[in-house]
């Protein structure tokens, strides 16, 4: 393996570092700590599939895209990277992440980490959240009006209720194989739901786009149909005509 900082200093001149906007160093068997303070104009960083253990991105104010997947990083600080729109960091070792300063985020992928909780309520532009196969006990996604996709499956310690009722653009939810007991859904565009392998004992889908015909197709659940309320099977109230008089 090659030390990543030595590789950077050897292959990139001071002038190149200053002006470079895209840095791609993925799959090069690089290891150690990476400090990119000499890349002030960097906008995109691809360094997945290495052995990076830590990195310093505090001077990379223009960074919008970050791919760190498949690196044994256990601590990630992104508070100075306020222009970030995409983060790809699956197969890492972080157990917490603070994204409260990253208001422009629209995509996050933290699959296959050690995350115990994640709060995205300060990220109003987020559209896709991928956090499956972690150690989540808490997932906060309230009032994310642009949210379209949530993949939080394979988090057996995620229990209680998941409230997605204020996410009107949600179309895809996978919360299978968790400890969840209740879903609060008011998502008229939701048409794909995987919620098998959890503790949910009843399901109200009347405020979604999922119909009875979607059972075992777009809808995957352990519940029998009798425990699910579909909008298209609700009894219709009969309106009785009453003559009120007059001409």
BAFI-3210 file (N, C-alpha, C; in Angstrom, 3 decimals, decimal comma, padded with zeros to 6 digits):
// residues 247
n [1|2|3|4|5|6|7|8|9|10|11|12|13|14|15|16|17|18|19|20|21|22|23|24|25|26|27|28|29|30|31|32|33|34|35|36|37|38|39|40|41|42|43|44|45|46|47|48|49|50|51|52|53|54|55|56|57|58|59|60|61|62|63|64|65|66|67|68|69|70|71|72|73|74|75|76|77|78|79|80|81|82|83|84|85|86|87|88|89|90|91|92|93|94|95|96|97|98|99|100|101|102|103|104|105|106|107|108|109|110|111|112|113|114|115|116|117|118|119|120|121|122|123|124|125|126|127|128|129|130|131|132|133|134|135|136|137|138|139|140|141|142|143|144|145|146|147|148|149|150|151|152|153|154|155|156|157|158|159|160|161|162|163|164|165|166|167|168|169|170|171|172|173|174|175|176|177|178|179|180|181|182|183|184|185|186|187|188|189|190|191|192|193|194|195|196|197|198|199|200|201|202|203|204|205|206|207|208|209|210|211|212|213|214|215|216|217|218|219|220|221|222|223|224|225|226|227|228|229|230|231|232|233|234|235|236|237|238|239|240|241|242|243|244|245|246|247]
n.u [000,834|000,297|001,089|-001,398|-001,191|001,427|001,276|-000,450|001,066|003,205|002,156|000,669|001,128|001,790|000,481|-001,420|-002,902|-004,080|-005,841|-007,388|-010,504|-011,776|-011,050|-009,948|-009,215|-009,695|-009,697|-006,914|-005,364|-004,545|-003,532|-004,039|-004,006|-005,740|-005,285|-006,715|-006,236|-004,822|-006,312|-008,284|-010,297|-011,640|-014,314|-015,412|-014,896|-013,615|-012,770|-013,089|-012,882|-010,283|-007,840|-008,235|-008,061|-008,742|-009,762|-009,301|-011,380|-011,854|-011,017|-012,149|-014,299|-015,879|-016,783|-019,019|-019,704|-019,140|-017,469|-016,731|-016,853|-016,259|-013,977|-012,092|-013,084|-013,772|-014,635|-016,192|-016,192|-018,133|-018,945|-017,974|-018,422|-020,545|-021,743|-022,224|-023,970|-024,267|-023,535|-021,717|-021,130|-020,790|-020,144|-018,360|-017,054|-018,338|-020,149|-021,742|-023,002|-022,969|-025,011|-026,154|-025,338|-025,333|-027,183|-027,818|-027,880|-029,020|-028,888|-028,008|-025,936|-025,335|-025,103|-024,422|-022,766|-021,977|-023,895|-025,782|-027,752|-029,473|-030,100|-031,973|-033,504|-032,774|-032,168|-033,527|-033,648|-033,287|-033,660|-033,249|-032,560|-030,358|-029,751|-029,430|-028,765|-027,345|-026,838|-029,078|-031,064|-032,583|-034,220|-034,627|-036,750|-038,614|-040,914|-039,700|-040,087|-039,287|-038,494|-038,125|-037,266|-036,666|-034,514|-034,197|-033,918|-033,048|-032,205|-032,363|-032,627|-034,060|-036,857|-040,313|-042,196|-042,340|-042,517|-043,702|-045,454|-045,412|-044,126|-044,708|-043,892|-042,901|-042,145|-041,113|-040,485|-038,526|-038,519|-038,029|-037,354|-036,771|-037,235|-039,562|-042,811|-044,946|-046,191|-046,571|-048,330|-048,884|-048,886|-049,426|-048,240|-046,856|-045,979|-044,517|-043,743|-041,922|-042,179|-041,838|-040,976|-040,944|-042,404|-044,909|-048,389|-050,687|-051,804|-052,274|-053,127|-054,567|-053,982|-052,138|-050,701|-050,987|-052,709|-055,163|-054,629|-051,929|-050,835|-048,366|-046,879|-046,036|-046,318|-044,876|-045,287|-045,725|-048,228|-051,621|-054,165|-056,404|-055,556|-054,849|-055,591|-056,898|-057,221|-058,902|-060,688|-062,348|-065,460|-068,093|-069,878|-073,357|-075,335|-078,177|-080,940|-082,537|-085,483|-085,768|-087,617|-089,063|-088,863]
n.v [-001,203|002,343|005,413|007,818|010,635|011,098|010,164|012,065|014,443|013,833|013,482|015,723|019,035|022,221|024,274|022,850|021,695|023,965|024,839|022,674|021,075|018,628|015,647|012,449|009,520|006,839|003,362|002,808|001,609|003,107|004,442|005,655|009,018|011,720|014,955|017,690|020,419|022,021|022,175|024,290|024,891|022,621|020,656|018,169|014,996|011,843|009,039|006,383|002,898|002,482|002,585|004,598|006,204|008,516|011,928|015,366|017,904|020,548|022,871|022,831|024,401|024,575|022,123|019,863|017,267|014,059|011,036|008,480|005,803|002,452|002,705|002,592|004,643|006,237|008,566|011,509|014,761|017,331|019,925|022,295|022,141|023,331|023,444|020,948|018,513|015,826|012,823|009,916|007,237|004,362|001,211|001,921|003,001|004,662|005,806|007,895|011,001|014,406|016,431|018,865|021,338|021,183|022,209|022,028|019,437|016,742|014,058|011,178|008,466|006,125|003,423|000,252|000,915|001,884|003,389|004,841|006,684|009,152|012,418|014,245|016,444|019,052|019,351|020,441|020,010|017,396|014,442|011,721|009,052|006,742|004,364|001,724|-001,370|-000,665|000,355|001,588|003,344|005,503|007,525|010,480|012,242|014,190|016,440|016,754|017,922|017,433|014,879|011,711|009,045|006,507|004,318|002,266|-000,262|-003,389|-002,645|-003,672|-002,624|-000,350|000,941|001,378|004,096|005,291|008,317|009,632|011,390|014,037|014,218|014,770|014,091|011,551|008,460|005,923|003,548|001,613|-000,245|-002,692|-005,544|-004,369|-003,100|-001,730|-000,654|000,802|002,669|005,943|007,269|009,629|010,047|010,753|010,035|007,731|004,617|002,310|000,038|-001,645|-003,546|-005,840|-008,327|-007,019|-005,433|-004,463|-004,419|-003,598|-001,732|001,303|002,421|004,312|006,909|006,843|005,897|003,235|000,353|-002,283|-004,220|-004,129|-005,696|-007,907|-007,257|-004,314|-003,780|-005,174|-007,201|-008,828|-008,938|-010,087|-009,397|-008,614|-007,105|-004,726|-001,482|-000,304|002,400|002,092|000,174|001,096|001,517|003,260|006,141|006,349|008,778|010,349|011,743|014,739|016,568|019,980|021,817|024,869|026,799]
n.w [000,000|-000,502|001,025|001,272|001,419|000,677|-001,921|-003,084|-002,804|-004,410|-006,970|-007,673|-008,425|-006,758|-008,094|-009,568|-007,505|-006,426|-008,418|-009,178|-009,768|-009,828|-008,277|-008,645|-007,244|-006,877|-005,892|-005,738|-003,867|-001,637|001,534|004,954|006,430|004,915|003,847|002,429|002,253|000,504|-001,770|-002,581|-004,428|-005,001|-006,189|-006,633|-005,250|-005,612|-004,000|-003,422|-002,394|-001,140|001,492|003,313|006,408|007,751|007,094|006,147|005,377|005,751|004,464|002,031|000,718|-001,540|-002,232|-003,687|-004,288|-002,984|-002,649|-000,688|-000,326|000,840|002,559|005,586|007,425|010,443|011,537|010,499|009,452|008,282|008,440|007,367|004,723|003,060|000,605|-000,303|-002,156|-002,703|-001,000|-000,881|000,951|001,647|003,293|005,428|008,650|010,430|013,312|013,885|012,521|011,689|009,961|009,933|008,999|006,326|004,199|001,514|000,673|-001,332|-001,684|000,111|001,026|003,262|003,587|005,118|007,383|010,759|011,930|014,526|014,929|012,959|011,932|009,808|009,601|009,257|006,660|004,124|001,365|000,751|-001,139|-001,421|000,741|001,917|004,130|004,891|006,640|009,110|012,506|013,455|015,808|015,789|013,413|011,916|009,965|009,568|007,982|005,470|002,573|-000,024|-000,157|-001,652|-001,710|000,659|002,173|004,640|005,555|007,192|009,755|012,655|015,234|015,037|016,210|017,376|016,091|012,726|011,294|008,440|007,461|006,671|004,273|001,312|-001,298|-001,308|-002,809|-002,629|-000,205|001,858|004,569|005,582|007,678|010,173|013,544|013,655|014,698|013,857|011,086|009,975|007,551|005,092|002,234|-000,799|-003,226|-002,844|-003,973|-003,795|-001,381|000,990|003,735|005,196|007,710|010,224|013,177|012,727|013,038|011,849|008,997|007,475|004,445|003,155|002,466|000,476|-002,748|-003,114|-004,005|-003,471|-005,378|-005,594|-003,678|-002,539|-004,703|-005,593|-002,980|-000,211|002,475|005,672|006,597|006,456|003,981|005,359|007,470|006,496|005,387|002,525|000,239|-001,969|-001,199|000,702|002,336|000,724|001,614|001,591|000,097|001,102|-000,471|000,360|000,418|000,562|000,180|-001,223|-004,296]
ca.u [000,000|001,000|000,524|-002,186|-000,691|002,642|000,837|-000,982|002,155|004,089|001,502|-000,036|001,934|001,097|-000,426|-002,520|-003,725|-004,827|-006,861|-008,122|-011,897|-012,185|-009,968|-010,384|-008,114|-010,365|-009,160|-005,465|-004,683|-003,934|-003,880|-003,628|-004,758|-005,750|-005,550|-006,867|-006,257|-004,200|-007,229|-009,380|-011,348|-012,148|-015,769|-015,795|-013,864|-013,841|-011,625|-013,629|-012,098|-008,910|-007,723|-008,149|-008,551|-009,284|-009,502|-009,594|-012,003|-012,285|-010,662|-012,750|-015,598|-016,644|-017,083|-020,439|-019,882|-018,158|-017,610|-015,719|-017,273|-015,266|-012,789|-012,328|-013,148|-014,664|-015,073|-016,332|-016,655|-018,493|-019,605|-017,474|-018,696|-021,954|-022,256|-022,401|-025,288|-024,285|-022,552|-021,717|-020,183|-021,193|-019,048|-017,419|-017,075|-018,835|-021,332|-022,545|-022,691|-023,703|-025,231|-027,024|-024,848|-025,313|-028,564|-028,027|-027,857|-030,219|-028,699|-027,033|-025,829|-024,495|-025,370|-023,369|-021,891|-022,308|-024,682|-026,768|-028,859|-029,219|-031,112|-031,925|-034,576|-032,217|-031,748|-034,819|-033,582|-032,952|-034,623|-033,005|-031,834|-030,003|-029,059|-029,722|-027,736|-026,584|-027,291|-029,951|-032,145|-033,370|-034,157|-035,476|-036,951|-039,862|-041,108|-038,825|-041,105|-038,744|-038,052|-038,768|-036,844|-036,059|-034,116|-033,666|-034,114|-031,962|-031,807|-033,253|-032,797|-034,925|-038,142|-041,315|-042,961|-041,651|-043,497|-043,390|-046,709|-045,176|-043,220|-045,715|-043,341|-042,352|-042,669|-040,488|-040,070|-038,124|-038,211|-038,124|-036,405|-036,458|-038,087|-040,644|-044,124|-046,008|-045,857|-047,524|-048,207|-049,792|-047,993|-050,298|-047,474|-046,176|-046,491|-043,664|-043,525|-041,443|-042,194|-041,890|-039,943|-040,904|-043,426|-046,137|-049,526|-051,755|-051,250|-053,274|-052,587|-055,616|-053,444|-051,025|-051,140|-050,958|-054,047|-055,226|-054,029|-050,469|-050,434|-047,315|-046,155|-045,431|-046,421|-044,344|-045,550|-046,130|-049,612|-052,672|-054,931|-057,415|-054,959|-054,409|-056,677|-056,595|-058,146|-059,878|-061,629|-063,116|-066,891|-068,531|-071,079|-074,498|-075,924|-079,637|-081,480|-083,573|-086,156|-085,810|-088,688|-088,721|-089,230]
ca.v [000,000|003,613|006,477|008,656|012,004|011,073|010,015|013,363|015,414|013,419|013,506|016,973|020,216|023,252|024,982|021,940|021,600|025,211|025,037|021,447|021,017|017,223|014,752|011,058|008,656|005,634|002,045|002,857|000,946|004,158|004,312|006,693|010,265|012,576|016,367|018,348|021,857|022,718|022,098|025,185|024,971|021,274|020,526|016,756|014,083|010,400|008,311|005,129|001,659|002,613|002,273|005,886|006,077|009,803|012,971|016,740|018,611|021,837|023,972|022,569|025,070|024,466|020,718|019,552|015,818|013,320|009,580|007,883|004,430|001,378|003,157|002,379|005,933|006,135|009,910|012,339|016,110|018,003|021,179|023,403|021,834|023,709|023,332|019,538|018,050|014,359|012,083|008,472|006,671|003,036|000,339|002,643|002,598|005,747|005,503|009,112|012,000|015,653|017,038|020,018|022,519|020,862|022,486|021,779|018,005|016,105|012,599|010,608|007,008|005,651|001,999|-000,625|001,552|001,547|004,519|004,569|007,615|010,170|013,472|014,965|017,444|020,346|019,212|020,564|019,657|015,981|013,677|010,280|008,661|005,330|004,088|000,348|-002,196|000,044|000,014|002,714|003,321|006,708|008,100|011,669|012,717|014,947|017,673|016,833|017,998|016,991|013,500|010,769|007,661|006,161|002,914|002,120|-001,658|-004,118|-001,962|-004,347|-001,857|000,799|000,506|002,409|004,604|006,097|009,292|010,191|012,003|015,366|014,050|014,549|013,588|010,210|007,452|004,616|003,340|000,260|-000,314|-004,120|-006,147|-003,460|-003,359|-000,753|-001,128|001,596|003,630|007,032|007,568|010,537|010,228|010,412|009,533|006,497|003,455|001,152|-000,098|-002,919|-003,433|-007,177|-008,644|-006,104|-005,685|-003,751|-005,349|-003,068|-000,807|002,175|002,921|005,096|008,189|006,536|005,471|001,769|-000,238|-003,695|-005,014|-004,075|-006,628|-008,856|-006,714|-003,073|-003,838|-006,402|-007,185|-010,103|-008,825|-010,504|-008,263|-008,212|-006,178|-003,563|-000,634|000,292|003,475|001,659|-000,812|001,732|001,626|004,596|006,586|006,598|010,093|010,309|013,007|015,319|017,714|021,070|022,757|026,040|026,689]
ca.w [000,000|-000,605|001,854|000,379|001,400|-000,133|-003,311|-003,507|-002,922|-005,502|-008,278|-007,929|-008,119|-005,982|-008,991|-009,878|-006,298|-006,239|-009,452|-009,491|-009,347|-009,707|-007,874|-008,698|-006,824|-006,381|-006,197|-005,951|-002,745|-000,841|002,949|005,882|006,587|003,738|004,110|001,133|002,488|-000,624|-002,911|-002,186|-005,450|-005,276|-006,210|-006,650|-004,753|-005,708|-003,437|-002,901|-002,508|-000,675|002,928|004,001|007,779|008,173|006,118|006,539|004,261|006,283|003,577|000,713|000,831|-002,782|-002,484|-003,869|-004,468|-002,193|-002,648|000,191|-000,050|001,009|003,282|007,019|008,118|011,600|011,936|009,303|009,785|007,026|008,804|006,546|003,304|003,006|-000,763|-000,627|-002,586|-002,698|-000,204|-001,045|001,909|002,115|003,733|006,277|010,057|011,274|014,124|013,973|011,502|011,848|008,648|010,173|008,272|004,889|003,800|000,086|000,385|-001,899|-001,743|001,043|001,067|004,349|003,750|005,622|008,353|012,146|012,411|015,579|014,704|011,944|011,943|008,534|009,636|008,860|005,261|003,434|-000,060|000,592|-001,937|-001,288|001,949|001,925|005,399|005,277|007,278|010,118|013,850|013,772|016,790|015,539|012,074|011,935|008,593|009,568|007,218|004,300|001,530|-001,307|000,007|-002,569|-001,474|001,949|002,311|006,001|005,915|007,856|010,990|013,605|016,464|014,743|016,760|017,574|014,960|011,718|010,825|007,130|007,019|006,112|003,125|000,265|-002,564|-001,117|-003,735|-002,396|001,180|002,238|006,002|005,903|008,614|011,272|014,701|013,633|015,108|013,234|010,039|009,808|006,127|004,398|001,087|-001,940|-004,371|-002,455|-004,705|-003,540|000,058|001,516|005,195|005,776|008,693|011,355|014,192|012,370|013,063|011,003|008,027|006,853|003,177|002,514|001,995|-000,432|-004,085|-003,140|-004,070|-003,080|-006,454|-005,457|-002,619|-002,923|-005,864|-005,095|-001,523|000,388|003,902|006,254|007,031|005,519|003,469|006,328|008,431|005,728|004,896|001,222|-000,105|-002,969|-000,654|001,770|002,042|000,353|002,308|000,727|000,341|001,005|-000,938|001,228|-000,202|001,540|-000,156|-002,032|-005,717]
c.u [000,870|000,315|-000,160|-001,676|000,585|002,290|000,343|000,155|003,091|003,464|000,775|000,817|001,109|000,082|-001,648|-003,468|-004,627|-006,006|-007,771|-009,543|-012,391|-010,963|-010,511|-009,201|-008,670|-009,623|-007,666|-004,669|-003,921|-004,405|-003,456|-004,539|-004,621|-006,159|-005,566|-006,923|-005,672|-005,047|-008,450|-010,538|-011,972|-013,669|-016,222|-014,617|-014,346|-012,611|-012,074|-012,668|-010,600|-008,870|-007,513|-008,775|-009,156|-008,992|-009,955|-010,100|-012,407|-011,995|-011,286|-014,181|-016,482|-017,065|-018,591|-020,711|-018,761|-018,460|-016,436|-015,960|-016,103|-013,922|-013,084|-012,279|-014,172|-015,174|-015,074|-016,948|-016,878|-019,130|-019,164|-017,785|-020,172|-022,567|-022,507|-023,839|-025,400|-023,167|-022,754|-020,667|-020,747|-019,949|-017,936|-017,542|-017,579|-020,051|-022,201|-022,107|-023,578|-023,792|-026,074|-026,601|-024,898|-026,713|-028,862|-028,054|-029,152|-030,090|-027,661|-027,103|-024,823|-024,755|-024,154|-022,296|-022,296|-023,184|-025,735|-027,958|-028,472|-030,410|-030,953|-032,983|-034,091|-031,731|-032,972|-034,816|-033,341|-034,062|-034,459|-032,118|-031,618|-029,164|-029,292|-028,491|-026,769|-027,021|-028,255|-030,952|-033,063|-033,123|-035,144|-035,547|-038,218|-039,793|-040,128|-039,707|-040,609|-038,301|-038,845|-038,454|-036,222|-035,778|-033,444|-033,802|-032,856|-031,327|-032,690|-033,492|-033,604|-036,355|-039,119|-042,014|-042,071|-042,697|-043,016|-044,565|-046,523|-044,142|-044,080|-045,189|-042,785|-042,996|-042,194|-040,006|-039,747|-037,693|-038,312|-037,040|-035,837|-037,310|-039,275|-041,994|-045,270|-045,432|-046,966|-047,356|-049,306|-049,039|-048,725|-049,570|-046,783|-046,788|-045,666|-043,318|-043,105|-041,371|-042,335|-040,796|-039,817|-042,071|-044,729|-047,299|-050,757|-051,176|-052,369|-052,646|-053,577|-055,119|-052,171|-051,599|-051,193|-052,375|-053,990|-054,559|-052,498|-049,936|-049,522|-046,559|-045,412|-045,454|-045,935|-044,494|-045,893|-047,608|-050,569|-053,463|-055,921|-056,889|-054,475|-055,633|-056,219|-057,642|-059,245|-060,827|-062,454|-064,583|-067,273|-069,822|-072,192|-075,141|-077,432|-080,152|-082,607|-084,154|-086,344|-086,903|-088,216|-089,112|-088,002]
c.v [001,255|004,638|007,504|010,095|012,109|010,959|011,354|014,356|015,096|013,655|014,808|018,155|021,224|023,992|024,127|021,826|022,824|025,328|023,837|021,475|019,585|016,377|013,326|010,146|007,351|004,365|001,997|002,271|001,951|004,072|005,542|007,902|011,118|013,989|017,100|019,874|022,649|022,678|022,993|025,253|023,617|021,225|019,072|015,890|012,647|009,697|006,976|003,960|001,899|002,167|003,562|005,745|007,375|010,833|014,320|017,490|020,032|023,006|023,834|023,095|024,885|023,032|020,486|018,045|015,090|011,829|008,975|006,400|003,453|001,914|003,015|003,665|005,838|007,488|010,813|013,676|016,874|019,371|022,367|023,229|022,090|023,653|021,879|019,235|016,532|013,801|010,598|007,910|005,377|002,236|001,144|002,174|003,711|005,296|006,738|010,077|013,220|016,336|018,314|021,267|022,333|020,989|022,136|020,299|017,541|014,584|012,191|009,087|006,642|004,168|001,271|000,123|001,083|002,633|004,095|005,512|008,593|011,122|014,297|016,059|018,839|020,342|019,256|020,143|018,178|015,243|012,175|010,008|007,157|005,046|002,639|-000,354|-001,362|-000,466|001,089|002,394|004,519|007,207|009,256|012,272|013,564|016,165|017,857|016,776|017,557|015,524|012,550|009,302|007,527|004,664|002,760|000,676|-002,242|-003,293|-002,508|-003,581|-000,580|000,408|001,676|002,787|005,409|007,010|009,937|010,984|013,389|015,330|013,752|013,977|012,174|009,209|006,039|004,533|001,874|000,289|-001,765|-004,529|-005,117|-003,870|-002,423|-001,396|-000,384|002,516|004,674|007,577|008,513|010,990|009,819|009,863|008,201|005,298|002,199|001,099|-001,513|-002,785|-004,807|-007,345|-007,638|-006,388|-004,930|-004,737|-004,824|-001,952|-000,023|002,822|003,814|006,425|007,976|006,162|003,956|001,209|-001,711|-004,591|-005,033|-005,053|-007,728|-008,432|-005,461|-002,998|-005,194|-006,303|-008,589|-010,100|-009,412|-009,273|-007,721|-007,203|-004,893|-002,796|000,034|001,353|002,983|000,572|-000,237|001,825|003,071|004,935|006,846|007,923|010,016|011,687|013,462|016,521|018,796|022,090|023,925|025,807|026,638]
c.w [000,000|000,294|000,968|000,313|000,568|-001,619|-003,864|-003,750|-004,084|-006,869|-008,629|-007,490|-007,320|-006,846|-009,321|-008,690|-006,150|-007,199|-009,697|-008,930|-009,141|-009,372|-007,813|-008,414|-006,249|-006,777|-006,451|-004,784|-001,890|000,598|003,738|005,898|005,331|004,130|002,767|001,272|001,321|-001,893|-002,654|-003,173|-005,796|-005,163|-006,127|-006,206|-004,844|-005,148|-002,841|-003,158|-002,296|000,775|003,719|005,392|008,315|007,090|006,643|005,315|004,658|005,355|002,192|000,685|-000,395|-003,112|-002,585|-003,910|-003,746|-002,240|-001,893|000,412|000,003|001,482|004,779|007,834|009,244|012,090|010,709|009,698|008,483|007,265|007,966|005,072|003,004|001,614|-001,175|-001,045|-002,549|-001,830|-000,436|-000,094|002,485|002,482|004,421|007,711|010,966|012,072|014,356|012,876|011,742|010,487|008,757|009,416|006,760|004,296|002,344|-000,293|-000,267|-001,974|-000,706|000,990|002,143|004,616|004,316|006,413|009,749|012,763|013,431|015,479|013,602|011,925|010,670|008,462|009,277|007,416|004,352|001,977|-000,317|-000,147|-001,755|-000,084|001,921|003,166|005,838|005,845|008,125|011,492|014,368|014,874|016,581|014,116|012,021|010,534|008,476|008,663|006,059|003,047|000,149|-001,280|-000,890|-002,248|-000,086|001,956|003,667|006,483|006,569|008,979|012,114|014,906|016,253|015,108|016,847|016,291|014,021|011,083|009,532|006,576|006,422|004,987|001,895|-001,038|-002,465|-002,074|-003,397|-000,957|001,408|003,695|006,479|006,892|009,584|012,466|014,756|013,953|014,420|012,172|009,971|008,395|005,664|003,156|-000,190|-003,160|-004,073|-003,167|-004,479|-002,058|000,399|003,033|005,858|006,834|009,814|012,298|013,927|012,327|012,340|010,143|007,371|005,624|002,445|001,960|001,181|-001,801|-004,211|-003,061|-003,663|-004,122|-006,378|-004,414|-003,180|-004,185|-005,400|-003,571|-001,021|001,903|004,372|006,635|005,994|005,083|004,498|007,346|007,762|005,236|003,605|000,902|-001,026|-002,476|000,495|001,386|001,745|001,096|001,295|001,102|000,096|000,604|-000,011|000,550|000,857|001,229|-000,978|-003,483|-006,586]
res [x|x|x|x|x|x|x|x|x|x|x|x|x|x|x|x|x|x|x|x|x|x|x|x|x|x|x|x|x|x|x|x|x|x|x|x|x|x|x|x|x|x|x|x|x|x|x|x|x|x|x|x|x|x|x|x|x|x|x|x|x|x|x|x|x|x|x|x|x|x|x|x|x|x|x|x|x|x|x|x|x|x|x|x|x|x|x|x|x|x|x|x|x|x|x|x|x|x|x|x|x|x|x|x|x|x|x|x|x|x|x|x|x|x|x|x|x|x|x|x|x|x|x|x|x|x|x|x|x|x|x|x|x|x|x|x|x|x|x|x|x|x|x|x|x|x|x|x|x|x|x|x|x|x|x|x|x|x|x|x|x|x|x|x|x|x|x|x|x|x|x|x|x|x|x|x|x|x|x|x|x|x|x|x|x|x|x|x|x|x|x|x|x|x|x|x|x|x|x|x|x|x|x|x|x|x|x|x|x|x|x|x|x|x|x|x|x|x|x|x|x|x|x|x|x|x|x|x|x|x|x|x|x|x|x|x|x|x|x|x|x|x|x|x|x|x|x]
***
